[in-house]
Amino acid sequence: MDGDERQETWDGFREVVNMAPADLEAWLDTDESRDAGHHQDGGESTGHASGRRIVRIQRTGKGDLSDDDYEHMRKVVGYVRRHLAQRPSGDVEDSRWRHSLMNWGHDPLA
């Protein structure tokens, strides 16, 4: 990934991830967070694992991020943008849609 691609990914990630690391960590400790998303073999959901990685990325200096980190950041940007476009009607405050997005670092009500 070249410098321009990294910058574009960095900017997109900073745009869509609107939860501070401490807030995201606190969210990930809730039952609602653990229940949201697709679970592989009864284990941790993909989004929950992503949230833990997002916290680590947020706490890592930009210059210390690996290509693999940037690939994950790109995945986060794509996920959040796709799911924002699928917003359900009605009150979403306690919806699985919102909970799933929050696992990916984005609170649509923030």
TORGU-297186 format. One record per residue (C-alpha): residue number from 1; residue in three letters; x, y, z. Coordinates in steps of 0.25 Angstrom, whole numbers. Example, Ala and Ser with C-alpha at 12.3 -4.5 7.8 and 13.67 -1.06 7.14 Angstrom:
BEGIN
<pt><seq>1</seq><type>ALA</type><X>49</X><Y>-18</Y><Z>31</Z></pt>
<pt><seq>2</seq><type>SER</type><X>55</X><Y>-4</Y><Z>29</Z></pt>
END
This chain:
BEGIN
<pt><seq>1</seq><type>MET</type><X>0</X><Y>0</Y><Z>0</Z></pt>
<pt><seq>2</seq><type>ASP</type><X>6</X><Y>13</Y><Z>-4</Z></pt>
<pt><seq>3</seq><type>GLY</type><X>6</X><Y>26</Y><Z>4</Z></pt>
<pt><seq>4</seq><type>ASP</type><X>-6</X><Y>32</Y><Z>-4</Z></pt>
<pt><seq>5</seq><type>GLU</type><X>-14</X><Y>19</Y><Z>-1</Z></pt>
<pt><seq>6</seq><type>ARG</type><X>-10</X><Y>19</Y><Z>14</Z></pt>
<pt><seq>7</seq><type>GLN</type><X>-14</X><Y>34</Y><Z>15</Z></pt>
<pt><seq>8</seq><type>GLU</type><X>-28</X><Y>31</Y><Z>8</Z></pt>
<pt><seq>9</seq><type>THR</type><X>-30</X><Y>19</Y><Z>18</Z></pt>
<pt><seq>10</seq><type>TRP</type><X>-26</X><Y>27</Y><Z>30</Z></pt>
<pt><seq>11</seq><type>ASP</type><X>-35</X><Y>39</Y><Z>26</Z></pt>
<pt><seq>12</seq><type>GLY</type><X>-47</X><Y>29</Y><Z>24</Z></pt>
<pt><seq>13</seq><type>PHE</type><X>-44</X><Y>22</Y><Z>37</Z></pt>
<pt><seq>14</seq><type>ARG</type><X>-44</X><Y>35</Y><Z>45</Z></pt>
<pt><seq>15</seq><type>GLU</type><X>-57</X><Y>39</Y><Z>38</Z></pt>
<pt><seq>16</seq><type>VAL</type><X>-65</X><Y>26</Y><Z>41</Z></pt>
<pt><seq>17</seq><type>VAL</type><X>-59</X><Y>22</Y><Z>55</Z></pt>
<pt><seq>18</seq><type>ASN</type><X>-66</X><Y>32</Y><Z>64</Z></pt>
<pt><seq>19</seq><type>MET</type><X>-64</X><Y>25</Y><Z>77</Z></pt>
<pt><seq>20</seq><type>ALA</type><X>-52</X><Y>28</Y><Z>86</Z></pt>
<pt><seq>21</seq><type>PRO</type><X>-44</X><Y>16</Y><Z>90</Z></pt>
<pt><seq>22</seq><type>ALA</type><X>-49</X><Y>16</Y><Z>104</Z></pt>
<pt><seq>23</seq><type>ASP</type><X>-63</X><Y>17</Y><Z>100</Z></pt>
<pt><seq>24</seq><type>LEU</type><X>-62</X><Y>6</Y><Z>90</Z></pt>
<pt><seq>25</seq><type>GLU</type><X>-55</X><Y>-3</Y><Z>100</Z></pt>
<pt><seq>26</seq><type>ALA</type><X>-66</X><Y>0</Y><Z>110</Z></pt>
<pt><seq>27</seq><type>TRP</type><X>-76</X><Y>-4</Y><Z>99</Z></pt>
<pt><seq>28</seq><type>LEU</type><X>-69</X><Y>-17</Y><Z>96</Z></pt>
<pt><seq>29</seq><type>ASP</type><X>-71</X><Y>-21</Y><Z>110</Z></pt>
<pt><seq>30</seq><type>THR</type><X>-86</X><Y>-21</Y><Z>110</Z></pt>
<pt><seq>31</seq><type>ASP</type><X>-95</X><Y>-33</Y><Z>107</Z></pt>
<pt><seq>32</seq><type>GLU</type><X>-102</X><Y>-25</Y><Z>96</Z></pt>
<pt><seq>33</seq><type>SER</type><X>-88</X><Y>-24</Y><Z>89</Z></pt>
<pt><seq>34</seq><type>ARG</type><X>-85</X><Y>-38</Y><Z>90</Z></pt>
<pt><seq>35</seq><type>ASP</type><X>-99</X><Y>-42</Y><Z>85</Z></pt>
<pt><seq>36</seq><type>ALA</type><X>-98</X><Y>-34</Y><Z>72</Z></pt>
<pt><seq>37</seq><type>GLY</type><X>-93</X><Y>-39</Y><Z>59</Z></pt>
<pt><seq>38</seq><type>HIS</type><X>-90</X><Y>-52</Y><Z>53</Z></pt>
<pt><seq>39</seq><type>HIS</type><X>-83</X><Y>-62</Y><Z>62</Z></pt>
<pt><seq>40</seq><type>GLN</type><X>-74</X><Y>-73</Y><Z>57</Z></pt>
<pt><seq>41</seq><type>ASP</type><X>-76</X><Y>-86</Y><Z>64</Z></pt>
<pt><seq>42</seq><type>GLY</type><X>-83</X><Y>-80</Y><Z>76</Z></pt>
<pt><seq>43</seq><type>GLY</type><X>-70</X><Y>-71</Y><Z>78</Z></pt>
<pt><seq>44</seq><type>GLU</type><X>-67</X><Y>-57</Y><Z>77</Z></pt>
<pt><seq>45</seq><type>SER</type><X>-74</X><Y>-49</Y><Z>66</Z></pt>
<pt><seq>46</seq><type>THR</type><X>-66</X><Y>-43</Y><Z>55</Z></pt>
<pt><seq>47</seq><type>GLY</type><X>-70</X><Y>-29</Y><Z>59</Z></pt>
<pt><seq>48</seq><type>HIS</type><X>-66</X><Y>-31</Y><Z>73</Z></pt>
<pt><seq>49</seq><type>ALA</type><X>-53</X><Y>-36</Y><Z>69</Z></pt>
<pt><seq>50</seq><type>SER</type><X>-52</X><Y>-24</Y><Z>60</Z></pt>
<pt><seq>51</seq><type>GLY</type><X>-55</X><Y>-15</Y><Z>71</Z></pt>
<pt><seq>52</seq><type>ARG</type><X>-44</X><Y>-20</Y><Z>80</Z></pt>
<pt><seq>53</seq><type>ARG</type><X>-34</X><Y>-18</Y><Z>68</Z></pt>
<pt><seq>54</seq><type>ILE</type><X>-40</X><Y>-4</Y><Z>65</Z></pt>
<pt><seq>55</seq><type>VAL</type><X>-36</X><Y>0</Y><Z>80</Z></pt>
<pt><seq>56</seq><type>ARG</type><X>-22</X><Y>-5</Y><Z>78</Z></pt>
<pt><seq>57</seq><type>ILE</type><X>-21</X><Y>3</Y><Z>64</Z></pt>
<pt><seq>58</seq><type>GLN</type><X>-26</X><Y>15</Y><Z>71</Z></pt>
<pt><seq>59</seq><type>ARG</type><X>-15</X><Y>14</Y><Z>82</Z></pt>
<pt><seq>60</seq><type>THR</type><X>-4</X><Y>12</Y><Z>72</Z></pt>
<pt><seq>61</seq><type>GLY</type><X>4</X><Y>23</Y><Z>66</Z></pt>
<pt><seq>62</seq><type>LYS</type><X>1</X><Y>26</Y><Z>51</Z></pt>
<pt><seq>63</seq><type>GLY</type><X>15</X><Y>23</Y><Z>47</Z></pt>
<pt><seq>64</seq><type>ASP</type><X>15</X><Y>10</Y><Z>55</Z></pt>
<pt><seq>65</seq><type>LEU</type><X>3</X><Y>4</Y><Z>47</Z></pt>
<pt><seq>66</seq><type>SER</type><X>6</X><Y>-8</Y><Z>38</Z></pt>
<pt><seq>67</seq><type>ASP</type><X>0</X><Y>-11</Y><Z>24</Z></pt>
<pt><seq>68</seq><type>ASP</type><X>-9</X><Y>-21</Y><Z>31</Z></pt>
<pt><seq>69</seq><type>ASP</type><X>-14</X><Y>-10</Y><Z>41</Z></pt>
<pt><seq>70</seq><type>TYR</type><X>-17</X><Y>-2</Y><Z>29</Z></pt>
<pt><seq>71</seq><type>GLU</type><X>-24</X><Y>-13</Y><Z>22</Z></pt>
<pt><seq>72</seq><type>HIS</type><X>-33</X><Y>-15</Y><Z>34</Z></pt>
<pt><seq>73</seq><type>MET</type><X>-36</X><Y>0</Y><Z>35</Z></pt>
<pt><seq>74</seq><type>ARG</type><X>-40</X><Y>-1</Y><Z>20</Z></pt>
<pt><seq>75</seq><type>LYS</type><X>-49</X><Y>-12</Y><Z>24</Z></pt>
<pt><seq>76</seq><type>VAL</type><X>-55</X><Y>-4</Y><Z>35</Z></pt>
<pt><seq>77</seq><type>VAL</type><X>-58</X><Y>8</Y><Z>26</Z></pt>
<pt><seq>78</seq><type>GLY</type><X>-65</X><Y>-1</Y><Z>16</Z></pt>
<pt><seq>79</seq><type>TYR</type><X>-73</X><Y>-8</Y><Z>26</Z></pt>
<pt><seq>80</seq><type>VAL</type><X>-78</X><Y>4</Y><Z>33</Z></pt>
<pt><seq>81</seq><type>ARG</type><X>-82</X><Y>11</Y><Z>20</Z></pt>
<pt><seq>82</seq><type>ARG</type><X>-89</X><Y>-1</Y><Z>15</Z></pt>
<pt><seq>83</seq><type>HIS</type><X>-97</X><Y>-2</Y><Z>28</Z></pt>
<pt><seq>84</seq><type>LEU</type><X>-100</X><Y>12</Y><Z>29</Z></pt>
<pt><seq>85</seq><type>ALA</type><X>-107</X><Y>12</Y><Z>16</Z></pt>
<pt><seq>86</seq><type>GLN</type><X>-116</X><Y>0</Y><Z>21</Z></pt>
<pt><seq>87</seq><type>ARG</type><X>-122</X><Y>8</Y><Z>33</Z></pt>
<pt><seq>88</seq><type>PRO</type><X>-135</X><Y>2</Y><Z>37</Z></pt>
<pt><seq>89</seq><type>SER</type><X>-147</X><Y>11</Y><Z>39</Z></pt>
<pt><seq>90</seq><type>GLY</type><X>-152</X><Y>15</Y><Z>53</Z></pt>
<pt><seq>91</seq><type>ASP</type><X>-144</X><Y>16</Y><Z>66</Z></pt>
<pt><seq>92</seq><type>VAL</type><X>-130</X><Y>10</Y><Z>65</Z></pt>
<pt><seq>93</seq><type>GLU</type><X>-125</X><Y>13</Y><Z>79</Z></pt>
<pt><seq>94</seq><type>ASP</type><X>-126</X><Y>-2</Y><Z>84</Z></pt>
<pt><seq>95</seq><type>SER</type><X>-125</X><Y>-9</Y><Z>70</Z></pt>
<pt><seq>96</seq><type>ARG</type><X>-116</X><Y>-20</Y><Z>66</Z></pt>
<pt><seq>97</seq><type>TRP</type><X>-113</X><Y>-11</Y><Z>54</Z></pt>
<pt><seq>98</seq><type>ARG</type><X>-107</X><Y>0</Y><Z>63</Z></pt>
<pt><seq>99</seq><type>HIS</type><X>-100</X><Y>-10</Y><Z>73</Z></pt>
<pt><seq>100</seq><type>SER</type><X>-93</X><Y>-16</Y><Z>61</Z></pt>
<pt><seq>101</seq><type>LEU</type><X>-88</X><Y>-3</Y><Z>56</Z></pt>
<pt><seq>102</seq><type>MET</type><X>-83</X><Y>1</Y><Z>70</Z></pt>
<pt><seq>103</seq><type>ASN</type><X>-75</X><Y>-12</Y><Z>70</Z></pt>
<pt><seq>104</seq><type>TRP</type><X>-68</X><Y>-6</Y><Z>58</Z></pt>
<pt><seq>105</seq><type>GLY</type><X>-66</X><Y>7</Y><Z>65</Z></pt>
<pt><seq>106</seq><type>HIS</type><X>-77</X><Y>15</Y><Z>59</Z></pt>
<pt><seq>107</seq><type>ASP</type><X>-89</X><Y>20</Y><Z>68</Z></pt>
<pt><seq>108</seq><type>PRO</type><X>-99</X><Y>25</Y><Z>58</Z></pt>
<pt><seq>109</seq><type>LEU</type><X>-106</X><Y>33</Y><Z>69</Z></pt>
<pt><seq>110</seq><type>ALA</type><X>-93</X><Y>41</Y><Z>73</Z></pt>
END
